[in-house]
Amino acid sequence: MTGPVWRRERGEAKICDECLREVESAYVEGTVTDNEFADRRVLCEDCYRAKIAFIARAD
């Protein structure tokens, strides 16, 4: 299995790549290659919701 995926991670402090806030729960975009997840971008819940709403309106 390969390709881009989103994963929700909790319990570890991360910095949102959009608003730069430190959060305990974040959505992490990454790629899966050879069944290994590699992080690419971290979004807090608010930024993730804004991104999804923007994509939904673009249709």
Summary of the structure (lengths in Angstrom):
residues: 59
radius of gyration: 12.2
end to end distance: 27.6
largest distance: 34.2
contacts: 142
relative contact order: 0.24
helix: 24%
strand: 58%
